[in-house]
Amino acid sequence: MIRLALQEGRVLLTEDKDFGRLVFANRQGGGGVVLLRFPAKARKQVAKAVVDLATRHGERLLRKFSVVQPGRVRISRGPAG
């Protein structure tokens, strides 16, 4: 799944922290990874947070590793720069 997303230049949405390690360990560029970190009590906010993220940051998410939490977005350099 991650390989396909990277090959196609897509942004992968996940709740699995291991994807960050996979991307950085393999130093793969291409798409981007968005790690969603929402506790159970904030699950209803996930869809709105993803739409807001795409609307505000769009293509800036490509080749980046981003973490989205309730009320917070952190966009880091991706593994290839």
N, C-alpha and C positions, 0 to 999 in steps of 0.2 A: 504494500500500500504506500509506504513512504517513498519507495523508489519511483513508483509511477507518478506520484504527486510532484516529486522533484524533477523528473524527466519532462513532465508536461508543463512545468512552471506554475504549478498550482499551490495555493496556500492550504496547508493541512490544519484542520481544527482537531484538537485532541484534549483529553483530560489526563493522558498518560505521560508522566514526567520522563519516562524512558525515551520518548521520541527526541527530546532535546539532546540526550546523551548520544543517541544514534546519529543524529545529524552532525553534531560537533565532532564526535569520534571519527566519523568517516569523512569529515570536511567536505560534505556535499553541498554544492550550491543549487541554484535552480529556483524552486518555489520558496516557500517560507513555512514556518510552523507557528501556530498560535496555541499556546497552552492555556486552557480555561481552568481557573482555580476558584470554584464557587462552592462554599459549604452548603450542606443540605438546606439550611434555612434561607438561602439566597438563590435557589435553583430557578425560581420564576424570572429572575433577572437575566439569565443567560442569553436568550434569544435577542432581547433588546440590546444587550452589551455587544453582541456579535454584529448586529446591524449598525450600531453606532460606530464600532471599530472600522468596519468596511467603508462607511460613509465618510468618516473623518480622515482615515489614513490610506485607504485604497491601495494603490500600487506601492506605496511606501512599505507595505508588509512583505513584498517580494524579497527573497534572499535575507530575510530577517527572522529572528526568533523573538516572539512576543509573548508576554504573559498578561492575561486579562483576569483581574479580580474585581469584586464589587467596588465600584468607584475608583478603580486604578488601572492604567494601562502602562506597560513598560515594553518598549521596543528596543531590542539590542541588535548589534551587528550580527550578521549571520556568520557561519563558519568560513565562508570564502571571502570575507572582507566586510 
